[in-house]
Amino acid sequence: NRAHEIDPVEAIFAEVLATVYAKAGDVANATYFAKLSLALGLDESTLDALPPAFPRFADAYVVISERPLLAAAQRHAARGETGLAANCLRQQLAFDPHHAPAQRELAAAAFALGRPWEAADVLALMQKAGTATAADTSLLARAHAAMGDTAIAEVQHLQATAIAPDDPEVAARRLVDMPLAPGATTNSLREASADWEHRFARAAEPASAVTAPQGKRRIGFLCSALADARDQQLLAEMALGLTAERYEFFAYGFGDQETPGNAVLRPSFANWRNCAELDADTLAFSIRSDGVEVLFDLGGFHSPLQLMALAQRPAPVQVSWLGSAAPLRLGFIDAILADDATDAAAIAGNGIAKRLYRLPHGLRAYRRPHGGSDTPVRRGGAVCIGADVGLAQLHPDLCEAWARLLKAAPQACLLLRNRGFDEEPMVRRLVDRFVPHGVGAQVDVHFGDAADYYASLDFALAPFAAQHPHDEAAMLAHGVPVVGLAGHGRHRRQASGLLTHAGLSRFVANSATDYVKFALALASSADACATARSEVLNAVAVSPVFQPSALAADFERAIAELCGGRT
């Protein structure tokens, strides 16, 4: 196009444009430029200037199909190849910038790839053009929440629910983002989840009794949408650790089991059910037909379809395991897996404690490390403090605490792992978090791989809220001491729960002031860092938290007790 604008009477440019538009399925533009090339005097000698492998317009036009790049993107998406799908969609939109279906699919793909800024840009264009649906507005809210714009996210969520007040998925997306708001509490999360249940998923009938097993006990796992994709590996390893002679496993997910996102579960689950095209009624029927006796939900409000199926009581025992920022207080959930360190407030509260089943070693288990380093790789002699966080976790109270630490330790550097911080919209927001505190010069971003990042850290800081314990577990696995805060509510206690179960409770502070003091003590003493690193490596080597077999044993006991002692 640029070449044609520079030299609009050159026939070869018009011919090439005709071919490219034909390959993109744009009949109108392909025909226009083909006619223009002939009018400009295109002949065989002119065509000889093209490379032999370049398709001729006549050949491209014969096999033209409408928006082939969009079709290719949909094929990639069905195979779980989200990155390839996004590339095709970007190319499609280069030809047809306002095609709403392609915009919608690109926004979803970009968000799934951890590119919320791209999703937000695309969806904002749709809103401006008047083509955004309630689901699009809801996804725009999620994109803003992922970038830490929680106030804007809430406005968009409310707008989406106003457009479609009876859409359970739109309402559920708001619940998923609530823990990202600085003022979120366990009570507000519970009230919102109870309201969602009342509106969309009231229990249809009481649970049926669990009978003594006739052969293997049938156990189901709802894993179509996870809060953290890394939980798939956790599920696969835990299931492999269960006694195969006792159980038959069923997994209910999205897409074929051969897709990259699901392949990790193949060794653990011979019975795979693709729920991508199922509604809640059909999913419940499928579970009931499989004869599942104990059904574990791993998605929470990340998959409202699963919750609506659970409301129909397809299994005698229905258990909430992962995916919820607070224990799910829903009528169709018979038991909630919990642990003393993470769910202390819920265990002490009324009305829900009786449904909690405590896993003694925590809700998750992580891969045993391949070995951490006793000595970090120094960055110019500075003490290097790590934080594997996204913008959504950089709440004002956390940034203020980190600023106090950096001002008290001017020799220290806060090294963030790259979470899209090489993109201008994210850089701008990151600068806004730290420069007002006067510590911008002490904050840097690591753009290498994870192993190099962990090797450069003296110690690390866990965020106060919206925690992803896989991040802290990975740092511990590489010998990096992690300082955490014992917050209020599950969404603020994931890191402290992990540290407690790993035998590292001394690294958990009870207040933000103590958190800064503990971190400052490490930043001020190489010996203290070395002692802490040795302590972490020793704890990780023996802790059940890093043994999937320990979680499997906990699950076997849980299944037996949930079934009334019948193994």
C-alpha positions in Angstrom: 0.0 0.0 0.0 2.8 2.4 0.8 4.6 1.6 -2.4 1.3 2.1 -4.4 0.8 5.5 -2.7 4.3 6.6 -3.6 4.0 5.4 -7.2 0.2 5.0 -8.0 0.8 4.4 -11.8 3.1 1.4 -11.3 1.1 -1.6 -12.5 3.2 -4.2 -10.6 2.3 -2.6 -7.2 -1.4 -2.8 -8.1 -1.0 -6.5 -9.3 0.8 -7.5 -6.0 -1.9 -5.8 -4.0 -4.6 -7.6 -5.9 -2.9 -11.0 -5.1 -2.4 -10.2 -1.5 -6.0 -9.0 -1.0 -7.2 -12.2 -2.8 -5.1 -14.3 -0.4 -6.7 -12.4 2.5 -10.2 -13.1 1.1 -11.0 -9.5 0.4 -12.9 -9.8 -2.9 -13.8 -6.1 -3.3 -10.2 -4.8 -3.0 -8.7 -7.7 -4.9 -11.0 -7.0 -7.9 -10.4 -3.3 -7.7 -6.6 -3.6 -7.8 -6.7 -6.3 -10.5 -8.6 -4.0 -12.7 -6.3 -1.1 -11.9 -3.2 -3.1 -12.8 -4.7 -3.9 -16.2 -5.6 -0.3 -16.7 -2.1 0.7 -15.8 -0.7 -1.5 -18.6 0.2 -4.8 -16.8 1.6 -7.4 -19.2 3.6 -10.6 -19.1 6.9 -8.7 -19.2 5.9 -6.8 -16.1 4.9 -10.0 -14.3 8.4 -11.3 -15.0 9.6 -8.9 -12.3 7.9 -11.0 -9.6 9.7 -13.9 -7.9 8.8 -17.2 -9.5 7.2 -18.5 -6.2 4.9 -15.4 -5.8 1.3 -16.4 -6.7 -0.3 -14.8 -9.7 -3.6 -13.0 -9.1 -5.5 -15.3 -11.4 -4.4 -18.3 -9.4 -5.2 -16.7 -6.0 -8.6 -15.5 -7.2 -9.7 -19.0 -8.3 -9.3 -20.4 -4.8 -10.4 -17.3 -2.9 -12.2 -17.8 0.3 -13.7 -15.3 2.7 -11.3 -14.3 5.5 -8.9 -17.3 5.3 -6.7 -15.8 8.0 -9.6 -15.8 10.4 -10.4 -19.4 9.5 -6.7 -20.3 10.1 -6.8 -18.6 13.4 -9.9 -20.6 14.5 -8.1 -23.8 13.5 -5.0 -22.8 15.5 -7.2 -21.9 18.5 -9.0 -25.2 18.4 -5.7 -26.9 18.7 -4.7 -24.8 21.6 -2.1 -22.8 19.5 -3.1 -19.4 20.9 0.1 -17.6 19.8 -0.3 -18.7 16.1 -4.0 -17.8 16.3 -3.2 -14.3 17.4 -0.7 -13.8 14.6 -3.3 -14.8 12.0 -5.8 -12.5 13.6 -3.4 -9.6 13.6 -2.8 -10.2 9.9 -6.6 -10.4 9.2 -7.2 -7.1 10.9 -4.5 -5.5 8.9 -6.8 -6.0 5.9 -10.1 -5.5 7.7 -9.4 -3.4 10.8 -13.0 -3.2 12.0 -14.1 -6.8 11.5 -15.7 -7.4 14.9 -15.4 -11.3 15.0 -11.7 -11.1 14.3 -11.3 -8.3 16.9 -13.2 -10.3 19.4 -11.0 -13.4 18.9 -7.8 -11.4 18.9 -8.8 -9.7 22.2 -9.4 -13.1 23.8 -6.2 -14.6 22.5 -4.1 -11.6 23.6 -5.6 -11.8 27.1 -4.9 -15.5 27.3 -1.3 -14.8 26.2 -0.8 -12.3 29.0 -1.0 -9.2 26.8 -3.9 -7.3 28.4 -2.8 -4.0 26.9 -3.3 -5.4 23.4 -6.7 -6.9 24.4 -7.7 -3.5 25.9 -6.7 -1.6 22.7 -8.7 -3.9 20.5 -11.8 -3.9 22.7 -11.7 -0.1 23.1 -11.9 0.2 19.3 -14.9 -2.1 19.4 -16.6 0.1 22.0 -15.9 3.2 19.9 -17.4 1.5 16.8 -20.4 0.4 18.8 -19.8 -3.3 18.1 -18.8 -4.4 21.6 -21.2 -6.8 23.3 -21.6 -7.3 27.1 -19.0 -10.1 26.9 -16.6 -7.8 25.1 -17.1 -5.1 27.7 -16.5 -7.7 30.4 -13.3 -8.8 28.9 -12.2 -5.2 28.6 -12.8 -4.9 32.3 -10.6 -8.0 32.9 -7.9 -6.5 30.8 -7.9 -3.3 32.8 -7.9 -5.2 36.1 -4.8 -7.2 34.9 -3.0 -3.9 34.2 -3.9 -2.7 37.7 -6.6 -0.2 36.6 -9.1 -1.6 39.1 -11.3 1.5 39.2 -11.7 1.5 35.4 -12.2 -2.3 35.5 -15.1 -2.0 38.0 -16.8 0.7 35.9 -16.5 -1.6 32.8 -17.8 -4.6 34.8 -20.8 -2.7 36.0 -21.5 -1.5 32.4 -21.3 -5.1 31.2 -23.7 -6.4 33.8 -26.1 -3.5 33.0 -26.0 -4.6 29.3 -26.6 -8.3 30.1 -27.9 -8.6 33.7 -28.9 -12.2 33.2 -25.6 -13.4 31.8 -23.9 -15.7 34.4 -20.5 -15.5 32.7 -20.4 -11.7 32.7 -21.4 -11.6 36.3 -18.8 -14.3 37.2 -16.0 -12.3 35.5 -16.6 -9.5 37.9 -16.2 -11.9 40.8 -12.9 -13.2 39.4 -11.5 -9.7 39.4 -12.7 -8.6 42.8 -9.7 -9.9 44.7 -7.5 -7.6 42.6 -9.1 -4.5 44.1 -7.2 -3.1 47.1 -10.3 -3.0 49.2 -11.5 -6.6 48.6 -12.3 -8.6 51.8 -13.3 -12.2 52.4 -16.8 -11.0 53.4 -17.3 -9.0 50.2 -16.2 -12.0 48.1 -18.5 -14.3 49.9 -21.5 -12.0 49.6 -20.9 -11.5 45.9 -20.6 -15.3 45.3 -23.8 -15.9 47.3 -25.6 -13.4 45.2 -24.3 -15.0 42.0 -25.5 -18.4 43.2 -29.0 -17.1 44.1 -29.4 -15.6 40.6 -27.8 -18.3 38.4 -27.1 -21.6 40.1 -29.5 -22.5 43.0 -29.2 -26.2 43.9 -31.8 -28.1 42.1 -32.0 -31.1 44.4 -30.3 -32.6 47.5 -27.2 -34.7 47.1 -27.6 -38.4 46.7 -25.9 -40.8 49.2 -22.5 -42.3 48.5 -22.6 -46.0 48.4 -19.9 -48.6 48.9 -17.8 -48.8 45.7 -18.5 -51.6 43.2 -15.0 -51.9 41.9 -13.0 -48.7 41.5 -14.2 -45.4 43.0 -14.9 -42.9 40.2 -13.3 -39.5 40.8 -14.0 -36.5 38.5 -12.1 -33.2 38.1 -13.6 -30.1 36.5 -10.6 -28.4 34.9 -12.0 -26.5 31.9 -10.8 -23.1 33.2 -8.1 -22.6 35.8 -7.1 -19.5 37.7 -3.5 -20.5 37.1 -2.6 -22.7 34.1 0.2 -24.2 36.1 -2.4 -26.0 38.2 -2.8 -28.5 35.3 0.7 -29.9 36.0 -0.1 -30.0 39.7 -3.3 -32.0 38.9 -1.5 -34.4 36.6 1.3 -35.2 39.1 -1.1 -35.5 42.0 -3.4 -37.9 40.1 -0.4 -40.1 39.1 0.4 -40.4 42.8 -3.0 -41.8 43.7 -3.5 -45.6 43.9 -4.5 -46.6 40.4 -6.1 -49.9 41.7 -8.6 -47.9 43.8 -9.7 -45.2 41.4 -10.9 -44.4 37.9 -10.4 -40.8 36.9 -12.4 -38.5 34.7 -11.3 -35.0 33.6 -13.7 -32.4 32.1 -11.9 -29.7 30.2 -11.9 -27.6 27.0 -10.5 -28.8 23.7 -9.0 -32.1 22.7 -6.6 -33.8 25.1 -3.9 -33.7 22.4 -3.8 -29.9 22.4 -0.7 -28.3 24.0 -2.6 -27.0 26.9 -4.2 -30.3 27.8 -1.5 -32.8 26.8 0.1 -32.7 30.3 -3.0 -34.5 31.6 -2.8 -37.3 29.1 -0.8 -39.8 31.3 -3.1 -39.2 34.3 -6.5 -39.3 32.7 -7.6 -42.0 30.2 -11.2 -40.6 30.5 -11.1 -37.1 29.0 -14.3 -35.2 28.3 -14.2 -32.2 26.0 -16.8 -29.7 27.4 -16.1 -26.9 24.9 -19.5 -27.3 23.1 -21.5 -28.3 26.2 -24.0 -26.3 28.1 -24.4 -26.7 31.9 -27.3 -29.2 31.5 -25.3 -31.4 29.1 -22.2 -31.3 31.2 -24.1 -32.3 34.3 -25.7 -35.2 32.3 -22.2 -36.3 31.1 -20.9 -36.3 34.7 -23.9 -38.3 35.9 -23.6 -40.7 33.0 -19.9 -41.4 33.9 -21.0 -42.4 37.4 -18.7 -39.9 39.1 -18.9 -40.3 42.9 -16.6 -37.5 44.1 -16.3 -34.4 41.9 -13.6 -31.8 42.4 -13.9 -28.2 41.0 -10.7 -26.5 40.1 -12.1 -23.4 38.4 -14.5 -21.6 40.8 -15.9 -18.5 39.1 -13.3 -18.8 36.3 -15.7 -21.4 34.9 -19.4 -20.4 35.7 -20.4 -23.3 33.3 -18.9 -25.8 35.8 -20.7 -24.1 38.8 -24.0 -24.2 37.0 -23.5 -27.9 36.2 -22.6 -28.5 39.9 -25.9 -26.9 40.9 -27.7 -29.8 39.3 -26.0 -32.2 41.7 -24.4 -34.6 39.1 -22.3 -36.3 41.8 -23.0 -37.4 45.4 -20.0 -35.5 46.8 -19.0 -32.2 45.2 -15.8 -30.5 46.4 -14.2 -27.1 45.8 -10.5 -27.3 45.6 -8.8 -24.5 43.6 -9.7 -21.4 41.7 -11.4 -19.3 44.4 -10.1 -16.3 46.2 -12.2 -17.2 49.2 -13.7 -20.6 50.2 -16.8 -21.0 48.1 -19.8 -20.8 50.3 -22.3 -22.3 47.8 -25.2 -24.6 48.6 -24.2 -27.2 46.1 -20.6 -27.5 47.4 -20.5 -30.3 50.0 -16.9 -29.8 51.1 -14.2 -27.2 50.6 -10.5 -28.2 50.6 -8.6 -25.8 52.9 -5.6 -25.6 55.1 -4.9 -24.0 58.5 -2.3 -21.6 57.2 -4.2 -20.1 54.2 -7.8 -20.3 55.5 -7.4 -19.5 59.1 -10.2 -16.9 59.1 -12.6 -19.2 57.4 -11.8 -22.1 59.8 -12.5 -19.8 62.7 -15.7 -18.4 61.2 -19.3 -19.6 61.6 -21.4 -21.3 59.0 -18.6 -22.6 56.8 -16.1 -24.4 59.0 -18.2 -27.5 59.1 -17.8 -27.9 55.4 -14.0 -27.4 55.3 -11.8 -30.4 54.9 -8.2 -29.5 55.9 -5.3 -30.8 53.8 -2.4 -31.0 56.3 0.3 -30.0 53.8 -1.6 -27.3 51.9 -3.7 -27.0 48.8 -0.9 -27.5 46.3 2.3 -29.4 45.8 5.2 -28.3 43.6 7.9 -29.9 41.6 11.0 -30.8 43.6 13.8 -28.4 42.4 16.7 -29.5 40.3 19.0 -27.7 42.7 19.4 -24.0 43.7 22.5 -22.0 44.0 24.2 -21.2 47.3 25.4 -17.9 46.0 23.5 -15.5 43.8 25.1 -13.9 40.7 25.7 -10.2 41.7 24.5 -7.3 39.6 27.3 -4.8 39.9 27.7 -5.6 43.6 24.3 -4.4 44.5 21.9 -6.4 46.7 19.3 -7.7 44.3 15.8 -8.1 45.7 13.3 -10.0 43.4 9.6 -9.7 42.9 7.7 -11.8 40.4 4.6 -9.7 40.1 2.2 -8.1 37.6 0.7 -4.7 37.7 -2.5 -6.0 39.2 -0.6 -6.9 42.4 1.2 -3.6 42.8 -1.3 -2.1 45.2 -0.5 1.3 46.8 0.2 -0.3 50.2 2.7 -2.7 48.7 4.5 0.0 46.6 4.7 2.2 49.7 6.2 -0.6 51.7 8.8 -1.4 49.0 9.6 2.3 48.7 10.4 2.4 52.4 12.6 -0.6 52.1 14.5 0.8 49.1 15.0 4.2 50.7 16.4 2.5 53.8 18.7 0.3 51.6 20.1 2.6 48.9 22.5 -0.1 47.9 19.7 -2.4 46.9 18.0 -2.9 43.6 14.4 -4.2 43.2 14.5 -6.5 40.1 11.1 -7.3 38.7 10.6 -10.3 36.3 9.3 -9.2 32.9 5.5 -9.3 32.9 4.9 -7.3 29.8 7.1 -4.5 31.1 8.8 -4.1 27.7 5.5 -2.7 26.3 4.9 1.1 26.5 1.5 1.0 28.2 2.9 -1.3 30.9 6.1 0.7 31.3 4.1 3.9 31.8 2.0 2.3 34.5 5.1 0.8 36.2 6.8 4.1 36.3 3.7 5.6 37.9 3.9 3.1 40.7 7.4 3.9 41.8 8.6 7.3 40.6 6.2 9.3 42.9 7.9 7.5 45.8 11.4 8.7 44.7 12.8 5.1 44.1 12.3 4.8 40.4 16.1 4.6 39.9 16.3 1.5 42.1 13.7 -0.5 40.2 14.7 -2.6 37.2 13.2 -5.3 35.0 14.8 -8.7 34.1 14.2 -9.7 30.5 16.1 -13.0 30.5 14.8 -16.5 31.3 13.5 -17.6 34.7 16.6 -19.6 35.7 18.9 -16.5 35.1 16.4 -14.4 37.0 16.3 -16.6 40.1 20.1 -17.0 40.0 20.6 -13.2 40.3 18.4 -12.7 43.4 19.7 -12.4 47.0 16.1 -12.7 48.3 12.6 -12.0 47.1 9.4 -10.3 48.2 5.9 -11.7 47.9 3.1 -9.3 47.1 0.4 -8.5 49.7 -2.6 -9.6 47.6 -3.8 -11.5 44.5 -0.9 -13.9 45.0 0.1 -16.8 42.7 1.9 -19.3 45.0 3.5 -21.0 42.0 5.7 -17.9 41.6 6.9 -18.0 45.2 7.3 -21.8 45.0 9.6 -21.5 42.0 11.8 -19.0 43.8 12.0 -21.2 46.9 12.8 -24.2 44.7 15.8 -22.3 43.3 17.0 -21.4 46.8 15.7 -17.9 46.9 14.4 -16.8 50.3 11.0 -15.2 50.1 9.5 -12.7 52.6 5.7 -12.8 52.9 3.0 -11.1 54.8 0.2 -12.9 56.7 -2.7 -11.0 55.3 -6.5 -11.4 55.9 -8.3 -13.8 53.6 -7.2 -16.5 51.2 -6.4 -14.0 48.5 -3.9 -12.4 50.9 -2.5 -15.6 52.5 -1.3 -17.8 49.6 2.3 -16.9 50.0 2.4 -17.0 53.8 0.6 -20.4 53.6 3.2 -21.8 51.3 6.0 -20.6 53.5 4.4 -22.0 56.6 3.8 -25.4 55.1 7.4 -25.4 53.7 8.7 -25.0 57.3 9.7 -21.4 56.7 7.2 -19.6 58.9 9.9 -17.2 60.2 9.9 -15.6 56.8 6.3 -14.5 57.3 5.7 -11.1 58.8 2.5 -10.2 60.7 2.4 -6.5 59.6 3.7 -4.4 56.8 6.2 -2.7 59.2 7.6 -6.1 60.2 7.7 -7.1 56.5 9.9 -4.1 55.7 12.1 -4.7 58.8 12.7 -8.3 57.9 13.6 -7.5 54.3 15.9 -4.7 55.4 17.7 -7.0 57.7 18.4 -9.3 54.7 19.3 -6.4 52.5 21.8 -5.1 55.0 23.7 -8.3 55.7 25.3 -10.8 53.2 25.6 -13.3 56.1 21.9 -13.1 56.8 21.1 -13.7 53.1 23.5 -16.7 53.0 21.9 -18.2 56.2 18.4 -17.6 54.8 19.4 -19.2 51.4 20.8 -22.3 53.2 17.7 -22.6 55.3 15.5 -22.4 52.2 17.4 -25.1 50.4 17.3 -27.4 53.4 13.6 -26.9 53.9 12.7 -27.4 50.3 14.7 -30.7 50.2 12.5 -32.3 52.8 9.2 -30.4 52.7 6.0 -32.3 51.7 5.0 -29.1 49.8 7.6 -30.1 47.2 6.4 -33.7 47.0 3.4 -34.4 44.9 3.2 -37.8 46.5 2.4 -36.2 49.8 -0.5 -34.3 48.3 -1.7 -37.5 46.7 -1.7 -39.2 50.1 -3.7 -36.3 51.6 -6.2 -36.7 48.7 -6.7 -40.4 49.3 -7.5 -39.7 53.0 -9.8 -36.9 51.9 -11.7 -39.0 49.4 -12.1 -41.8 52.0 -13.5 -39.4 54.6 -15.7 -37.5 52.2 -17.2 -40.8 51.2 -18.0 -41.6 54.8 -15.0 -43.8 55.4 -15.8 -46.1 52.5 -12.6 -46.5 50.5 
